[in-house]
Amino acid sequence: MPVTEPVLCKRIPTAPWGDPKDRHVVSYDEYVKTGGYESLEKALSMKPAEVVDLVKESQLRGRGGAGFPCGLKWTFLPEPDGGRRYLALNCDEAEPCTFKDRLLIDFDPHLVLEGVAIACYACQLDTAYFFIRGEYHKQAKVVQNAIDEAYAHGIFGKQGLLKGKSKQAVECYLHRSAGAYICGEETGMLECIEGKRGWPRIKPPFPAVQGLFGRPTIINNVETLAALCPIVKKGKDWWASMGCESSIGAPPSYGPKLMGVSGHVNKPGVYEVDLGIKLSTLINDFAGGIRGGKKFKGAIPGGVSMGVLGPDQFDAEMDFDIGRTNQLLGLGTACPTIFDEDTDMVAVARNICRFFANESCGQCTPCREGTSWTYKILCRIEQGNGTSKDLDMLLEIAGSMGIVSGTTICGLADGNNWAVRTIVNKFRSEFEARVRPSLVAVGVTVGAS
């Protein structure tokens, strides 16, 4: 995916992303010169509980996909009992169409590591695992070098955080994923770090109570922890001055958000904008409009598992309410993929289902079989061999498997299902034009002369 110049509206990252010829990895020394690790120093002057309260009051919501309140998640930890407590930083970023975390670790790894240190202090964690996507070969080297720099300058290590300014010692390790999509599921990630096959675990127990190696564990996304630094430094009111309130009485969508735009646009790339921005504004004002001057047909709002926006949802607001206001699973990673008027939505659905059928771990029968069924049915429809009954069967399968319906351990099946349901329902005429009437539908008895 080509990455163009991001528009830094609020400039959470300190890295010089603007001009490609000036783009580079920010070293420890450069990071410190631009105010790096000042947020950690400020956090260490507070009590851990005060940092947790600050993050709760800021209403920072997770940037990895679920949008769960970060500070609230931290409060689920039990009180320290003298044993190990872990942080698992999820940088797997294997959700198709998502590439926003990559820029943070490409150019500003110390921003993320400072967030790691703040989270470990606030939650009284002593070990952090930086779990990175297996395909991120270059990025793994960048992160490892940054971790080595952080150790050399006393950020991590036995002496305590920030050269012993806190007696709390934190060790930080880089752990590379096995490369499968399912490894990014939070409990699948824990299994990988423990050296096992990346299969999701049944919950409860939840990771905050019994996570890595059976010990309390907090799991956060890269962008979420990167946001801790400006929140600690500038305060909750500064954070709440960006983003938007909920239109449906849900928690607000405060703060800026990295949004990676791809698909049929003139300037695909990562843009830092306020949550709540209209999709049409993001496309036209930032991504250079739809390629070739064509009309908007649809969009995946934030990773293929969230479902699809239809042609009448061009002005959908990119906030955490988007799922309930636009018939989607949620905002996800907020990395929209844009489709122009010439896009074959049957092929889109088939390609998405091919991905989920291939990436299912096979642990749960409904997911293992159901994702394959939907893929085979869509292949039949795309080839012109499907019947109208196949469309009903697609929706029936999509509504009867997944964690929401209580038949699978993780949400991979739900991602498959929301993609199928939203595409078929919002582009039904396109599917109907590709199928033949079923024999039952026209009153013909099978086998009759």
C-alpha positions as CSV (number, residue, x, y, z in Angstrom):
1,M,0.0,0.0,0.0
2,P,1.6,3.3,-1.0
3,V,1.8,5.8,1.9
4,T,1.4,9.5,1.0
5,E,2.1,12.5,3.2
6,P,-0.2,12.3,6.2
7,V,-2.0,15.4,7.3
8,L,-1.1,15.9,10.9
9,C,-4.1,17.9,12.3
10,K,-3.1,17.5,15.9
11,R,0.3,16.0,15.6
12,I,0.2,13.3,18.3
13,P,3.3,11.7,16.7
14,T,6.5,13.6,16.9
15,A,8.1,12.0,13.9
16,P,8.5,14.2,10.8
17,W,6.1,12.5,8.5
18,G,5.4,15.4,6.2
19,D,7.9,15.4,3.4
20,P,8.9,11.9,2.2
21,K,12.5,12.9,1.7
22,D,12.8,14.0,5.3
23,R,11.0,11.0,6.7
24,H,13.1,8.9,9.0
25,V,13.1,6.9,12.2
26,V,13.3,9.2,15.2
27,S,16.2,8.2,17.5
28,Y,16.1,8.4,21.2
29,D,18.2,11.6,21.2
30,E,15.9,13.3,18.7
31,Y,12.8,12.2,20.5
32,V,14.1,13.6,23.8
33,K,14.9,16.9,22.1
34,T,11.3,17.2,20.9
35,G,9.9,16.6,24.4
36,G,10.0,12.9,24.5
37,Y,9.7,11.1,27.8
38,E,8.5,14.2,29.5
39,S,5.1,12.6,29.8
40,L,6.6,9.6,31.5
41,E,8.4,11.9,34.0
42,K,5.2,13.7,34.7
43,A,3.4,10.4,35.2
44,L,6.1,9.2,37.7
45,S,5.4,12.3,39.7
46,M,1.8,11.1,40.2
47,K,0.5,8.1,42.0
48,P,-0.3,5.1,39.7
49,A,-4.0,5.3,40.6
50,E,-3.9,9.0,39.7
51,V,-2.7,8.1,36.2
52,V,-5.4,5.5,35.8
53,D,-8.0,8.1,36.9
54,L,-6.6,10.6,34.4
55,V,-6.9,8.1,31.5
56,K,-10.4,7.1,32.7
57,E,-11.5,10.8,32.8
58,S,-10.1,11.5,29.4
59,Q,-12.4,8.7,28.0
60,L,-9.7,7.5,25.8
61,R,-11.1,4.5,23.8
62,G,-9.1,1.7,22.4
63,R,-7.7,2.3,18.9
64,G,-7.3,-1.3,18.0
65,G,-10.8,-2.0,16.8
66,A,-13.2,-2.5,19.7
67,G,-13.2,1.0,21.0
68,F,-13.4,-0.1,24.7
69,P,-12.5,2.6,27.3
70,C,-8.8,2.2,28.0
71,G,-8.9,3.4,31.6
72,L,-11.9,1.2,32.5
73,K,-10.0,-1.8,31.2
74,W,-7.1,-1.0,33.5
75,T,-9.4,-1.1,36.5
76,F,-10.2,-4.7,35.9
77,L,-6.8,-5.7,37.2
78,P,-6.7,-7.3,40.6
79,E,-4.5,-5.8,43.3
80,P,-0.8,-6.7,43.1
81,D,0.1,-9.9,45.0
82,G,3.8,-9.9,44.5
83,G,3.7,-12.1,41.3
84,R,4.3,-11.0,37.7
85,R,1.9,-8.7,35.9
86,Y,2.1,-8.3,32.1
87,L,1.4,-5.8,29.4
88,A,0.8,-7.3,25.9
89,L,1.1,-4.6,23.2
90,N,-0.9,-5.6,20.1
91,C,0.9,-4.6,16.9
92,D,-0.2,-7.5,14.8
93,E,-2.2,-5.3,12.5
94,A,-3.3,-8.1,10.2
95,E,-6.8,-6.8,9.6
96,P,-7.1,-6.3,5.8
97,C,-7.1,-2.7,4.7
98,T,-5.4,-1.5,8.0
99,F,-2.0,0.0,8.0
100,K,-2.1,2.9,10.5
101,D,0.0,1.4,13.3
102,R,2.8,0.7,10.9
103,L,3.6,4.4,10.5
104,L,4.0,4.8,14.3
105,I,6.5,2.0,14.6
106,D,8.1,2.9,11.2
107,F,9.0,6.5,12.3
108,D,8.2,7.1,16.0
109,P,8.8,4.0,18.0
110,H,9.8,5.8,21.1
111,L,6.4,7.5,21.3
112,V,4.9,4.0,21.6
113,L,7.6,2.8,24.1
114,E,6.9,5.9,26.3
115,G,3.2,4.9,26.3
116,V,4.3,1.3,27.3
117,A,6.2,2.7,30.2
118,I,3.3,4.9,31.3
119,A,0.9,2.0,31.1
120,C,3.2,-0.3,33.1
121,Y,3.6,2.3,35.8
122,A,-0.1,3.1,36.1
123,C,-1.1,-0.5,36.2
124,Q,1.9,-1.7,38.2
125,L,3.0,-4.1,35.5
126,D,6.6,-5.4,35.4
127,T,6.9,-7.1,32.0
128,A,5.8,-5.8,28.6
129,Y,5.7,-7.9,25.4
130,F,5.7,-5.9,22.1
131,F,3.8,-8.3,19.9
132,I,4.5,-7.4,16.2
133,R,3.1,-8.7,13.0
134,G,5.3,-11.4,11.5
135,E,5.4,-9.7,8.1
136,Y,6.7,-6.5,9.6
137,H,10.4,-7.4,9.0
138,K,11.8,-3.9,8.7
139,Q,9.6,-2.6,11.5
140,A,10.7,-5.4,13.9
141,K,14.3,-4.1,13.5
142,V,13.2,-0.5,14.1
143,V,11.4,-1.5,17.3
144,Q,14.1,-3.7,18.6
145,N,16.7,-0.9,18.0
146,A,14.4,1.5,19.9
147,I,14.0,-0.9,22.8
148,D,17.8,-1.3,23.0
149,E,18.1,2.5,23.1
150,A,15.4,2.7,25.8
151,Y,17.4,0.2,27.9
152,A,20.7,2.0,27.3
153,H,19.1,5.3,28.6
154,G,17.4,3.7,31.6
155,I,13.8,3.8,30.5
156,F,13.5,0.0,31.1
157,G,15.6,-2.2,33.1
158,K,16.3,-3.4,36.7
159,Q,17.2,0.0,37.9
160,G,13.6,1.1,37.6
161,L,11.7,3.3,35.2
162,L,13.4,6.4,33.8
163,K,16.8,5.8,35.4
164,G,15.4,4.8,38.7
165,K,13.0,7.7,39.2
166,S,10.5,5.0,40.0
167,K,11.5,1.9,41.9
168,Q,9.2,-0.1,39.6
169,A,11.4,-2.1,37.2
170,V,9.9,-2.9,33.8
171,E,11.3,-5.3,31.2
172,C,10.3,-5.0,27.6
173,Y,10.6,-7.7,25.0
174,L,9.8,-7.8,21.2
175,H,7.9,-10.9,20.2
176,R,7.2,-11.5,16.5
177,S,3.9,-13.1,15.4
178,A,3.6,-16.4,13.6
179,G,2.0,-14.5,10.7
180,A,-1.6,-15.7,10.8
181,Y,-4.5,-13.3,11.1
182,I,-5.9,-15.1,14.1
183,C,-2.7,-14.4,16.1
184,G,-4.0,-10.8,16.4
185,E,-7.0,-11.9,18.4
186,E,-6.2,-10.9,21.9
187,T,-6.2,-14.4,23.5
188,G,-4.6,-15.9,20.4
189,M,-1.8,-13.4,20.8
190,L,-1.3,-14.6,24.4
191,E,-1.1,-18.2,23.2
192,C,1.6,-17.1,20.7
193,I,3.6,-15.3,23.3
194,E,3.5,-18.4,25.5
195,G,5.0,-20.4,22.6
196,K,1.8,-22.2,21.7
197,R,-0.3,-22.4,18.5
198,G,-2.2,-19.1,18.0
199,W,-5.7,-20.4,19.0
200,P,-8.1,-18.1,20.8
201,R,-9.0,-19.0,24.4
202,I,-12.4,-19.4,25.9
203,K,-13.3,-16.4,28.1
204,P,-13.8,-16.1,31.1
205,P,-11.3,-16.0,32.6
206,F,-10.5,-12.7,31.1
207,P,-6.9,-11.6,30.4
208,A,-7.0,-8.9,33.1
209,V,-7.5,-11.6,35.7
210,Q,-5.7,-14.6,34.1
211,G,-3.8,-13.7,30.9
212,L,-0.1,-14.4,30.0
213,F,1.2,-17.4,31.9
214,G,-1.9,-17.4,34.1
215,R,-1.1,-13.9,35.5
216,P,-3.0,-10.6,35.3
217,T,-2.4,-9.0,31.8
218,I,-3.5,-5.8,30.1
219,I,-3.8,-5.8,26.3
220,N,-3.6,-2.5,24.4
221,N,-3.1,-1.4,20.9
222,V,-0.1,0.6,19.6
223,E,-2.1,3.7,18.8
224,T,-3.9,3.6,22.1
225,L,-0.7,3.7,24.1
226,A,0.8,6.3,21.8
227,A,-2.1,8.6,22.8
228,L,-1.2,8.3,26.5
229,C,1.8,10.6,26.1
230,P,-0.1,13.8,25.0
231,I,-3.0,13.0,27.4
232,V,-0.6,12.9,30.4
233,K,1.3,15.9,29.2
234,K,-1.7,18.2,28.1
235,G,-4.5,16.8,30.1
236,K,-8.0,15.4,29.7
237,D,-9.6,18.7,28.6
238,W,-7.1,19.1,25.7
239,W,-8.0,15.6,24.6
240,A,-11.8,16.2,24.9
241,S,-11.4,19.4,22.8
242,M,-11.0,17.1,19.8
243,G,-13.4,14.4,18.4
244,C,-17.1,14.5,19.1
245,E,-19.9,13.6,21.5
246,S,-22.1,10.6,20.9
247,S,-25.4,11.3,19.0
248,I,-27.0,8.2,20.6
249,G,-26.2,8.6,24.3
250,A,-23.1,6.4,24.2
251,P,-19.6,7.3,25.5
252,P,-18.0,10.1,23.4
253,S,-15.5,9.7,20.6
254,Y,-12.8,12.1,21.9
255,G,-9.4,12.8,20.4
256,P,-7.8,12.5,17.0
257,K,-7.5,9.3,15.1
258,L,-5.1,7.9,12.5
259,M,-7.1,6.8,9.5
260,G,-5.6,4.8,6.7
261,V,-7.5,5.4,3.5
262,S,-7.1,2.9,0.6
263,G,-9.0,1.8,-2.4
264,H,-10.3,3.9,-5.3
265,V,-8.9,7.3,-4.1
266,N,-6.3,9.6,-5.6
267,K,-4.1,9.9,-2.5
268,P,-4.2,6.7,-0.4
269,G,-2.4,7.2,2.9
270,V,-2.6,7.7,6.6
271,Y,-4.3,10.9,7.9
272,E,-4.6,12.2,11.4
273,V,-8.0,13.7,11.8
274,D,-10.6,14.2,14.5
275,L,-13.0,11.4,15.3
276,G,-16.4,12.2,13.9
277,I,-15.2,13.4,10.6
278,K,-17.5,12.6,7.7
279,L,-16.3,9.9,5.4
280,S,-17.0,12.2,2.4
281,T,-14.8,14.9,4.0
282,L,-12.0,12.4,4.6
283,I,-12.1,11.3,1.0
284,N,-12.5,14.6,-0.7
285,D,-10.5,16.9,1.5
286,F,-7.7,14.6,2.5
287,A,-7.5,11.6,0.1
288,G,-7.9,13.7,-3.1
289,G,-11.3,12.5,-4.0
290,I,-12.4,9.3,-5.7
291,R,-10.1,8.1,-8.5
292,G,-11.0,9.1,-12.0
293,G,-13.8,11.4,-10.9
294,K,-16.1,8.4,-10.5
295,K,-19.0,8.2,-8.0
296,F,-18.9,6.7,-4.6
297,K,-20.4,3.2,-4.4
298,G,-19.5,1.9,-0.9
299,A,-16.7,1.6,1.6
300,I,-15.3,-0.7,4.3
301,P,-15.1,1.7,7.3
302,G,-12.3,0.1,9.3
303,G,-11.2,-3.3,8.3
304,V,-13.2,-5.9,6.4
305,S,-14.7,-7.5,9.5
306,M,-16.8,-4.3,10.2
307,G,-19.1,-4.7,7.3
308,V,-19.7,-2.3,4.4
309,L,-21.3,1.2,4.0
310,G,-23.7,1.5,1.1
311,P,-24.0,4.2,-1.6
312,D,-26.4,6.3,0.6
313,Q,-23.9,6.4,3.5
314,F,-21.2,8.6,1.9
315,D,-21.6,11.1,4.7
316,A,-21.3,8.6,7.5
317,E,-19.5,10.0,10.6
318,M,-16.3,8.2,11.4
319,D,-16.8,7.8,15.2
320,F,-17.5,4.9,17.6
321,D,-21.3,5.2,17.0
322,I,-20.9,4.3,13.3
323,G,-21.9,0.7,13.9
324,R,-25.3,1.5,15.5
325,T,-26.1,4.4,13.1
326,N,-25.1,2.7,9.9
327,Q,-25.8,-1.0,10.4
328,L,-22.2,-2.1,10.9
329,L,-20.3,-4.1,13.5
330,G,-18.4,-1.0,14.5
331,L,-15.7,1.5,13.6
332,G,-13.0,-1.0,13.8
333,T,-9.5,0.4,13.0
334,A,-11.1,3.4,11.2
335,C,-9.1,2.6,8.0
336,P,-11.7,2.9,5.2
337,T,-11.3,1.2,1.9
338,I,-13.3,3.0,-0.9
339,F,-15.2,1.5,-3.8
340,D,-16.1,3.4,-6.9
341,E,-19.2,2.9,-9.1
342,D,-17.6,0.2,-11.2
343,T,-16.8,-2.1,-8.3
344,D,-18.3,-5.6,-8.5
345,M,-19.7,-6.1,-5.0
346,V,-20.3,-9.8,-5.5
347,A,-16.5,-10.2,-6.1
348,V,-15.8,-8.1,-3.0
349,A,-18.0,-10.4,-0.9
350,R,-16.4,-13.5,-2.4
351,N,-12.9,-12.1,-1.8
352,I,-13.6,-11.2,1.8
353,C,-15.0,-14.7,2.5
354,R,-12.0,-16.3,0.9
355,F,-9.8,-14.5,3.4
356,F,-11.9,-15.5,6.4
357,A,-12.2,-19.1,5.3
358,N,-8.4,-19.3,4.8
359,E,-7.6,-17.6,8.2
360,S,-10.0,-19.5,10.4
361,C,-8.0,-21.5,12.9
362,G,-10.5,-24.3,12.6
363,Q,-11.0,-24.7,16.4
364,C,-14.8,-24.0,16.3
365,T,-16.9,-26.1,13.9
366,P,-19.4,-23.3,13.0
367,C,-16.6,-21.0,11.9
368,R,-14.5,-23.7,10.2
369,E,-17.4,-25.0,8.2
370,G,-19.5,-21.8,7.9
371,T,-16.7,-19.6,6.5
372,S,-16.0,-22.2,3.8
373,W,-19.7,-22.6,3.0
374,T,-20.2,-18.9,2.5
375,Y,-17.1,-18.7,0.3
376,K,-18.2,-21.6,-1.9
377,I,-21.7,-20.2,-2.2
378,L,-20.4,-16.8,-3.3
379,C,-18.0,-18.5,-5.8
380,R,-21.1,-20.2,-7.3
381,I,-23.0,-16.9,-7.4
382,E,-20.1,-15.0,-9.0
383,Q,-19.8,-17.7,-11.7
384,G,-23.5,-17.5,-12.5
385,N,-24.3,-20.9,-11.2
386,G,-26.2,-19.8,-8.0
387,T,-29.9,-19.7,-7.3
388,S,-32.0,-17.2,-5.4
389,K,-32.2,-19.7,-2.6
390,D,-28.4,-19.3,-2.2
391,L,-28.9,-15.7,-1.1
392,D,-31.3,-16.8,1.7
393,M,-28.8,-19.5,2.7
394,L,-26.0,-16.9,2.8
395,L,-27.9,-14.7,5.2
396,E,-29.0,-17.7,7.3
397,I,-25.5,-18.9,7.8
398,A,-24.3,-15.4,8.5
399,G,-26.9,-15.0,11.3
400,S,-26.3,-18.3,13.0
401,M,-22.6,-18.5,13.7
402,G,-20.2,-16.3,15.6
403,I,-19.4,-15.1,19.1
404,V,-22.5,-12.9,19.1
405,S,-24.7,-15.9,18.6
406,G,-22.7,-17.9,21.1
407,T,-21.3,-20.5,18.8
408,T,-17.6,-19.6,18.5
409,I,-14.8,-18.7,20.8
410,C,-13.6,-15.5,19.0
411,G,-15.1,-13.0,16.6
412,L,-13.6,-14.2,13.3
413,A,-16.9,-15.7,12.2
414,D,-18.6,-12.4,13.1
415,G,-16.3,-10.5,10.8
416,N,-17.1,-12.9,8.0
417,N,-20.8,-12.6,8.8
418,W,-21.1,-8.8,9.0
419,A,-19.3,-8.5,5.7
420,V,-21.7,-10.9,4.0
421,R,-24.8,-9.5,5.6
422,T,-24.1,-5.9,4.9
423,I,-23.0,-6.4,1.3
424,V,-25.9,-8.7,0.4
425,N,-28.5,-6.4,2.2
426,K,-27.1,-3.1,0.8
427,F,-26.4,-4.4,-2.7
428,R,-29.1,-7.0,-3.0
429,S,-30.1,-6.1,-6.6
430,E,-26.5,-6.8,-7.7
431,F,-26.6,-10.3,-6.3
432,E,-30.1,-11.0,-7.6
433,A,-29.0,-10.1,-11.1
434,R,-26.3,-12.9,-10.9
435,V,-28.5,-15.7,-9.7
436,R,-31.2,-17.9,-11.3
437,P,-34.6,-18.4,-9.7
438,S,-34.5,-21.5,-7.5
439,L,-36.7,-24.4,-8.6
440,V,-38.6,-24.4,-5.3
441,A,-39.3,-20.7,-5.7
442,V,-41.1,-21.1,-9.0
443,G,-43.1,-24.1,-7.8
444,V,-41.3,-26.8,-9.8
445,T,-40.9,-30.1,-8.0
446,V,-37.4,-31.5,-8.2
447,G,-37.4,-34.6,-10.4
448,A,-40.7,-33.9,-12.1
449,S,-41.0,-34.4,-15.8
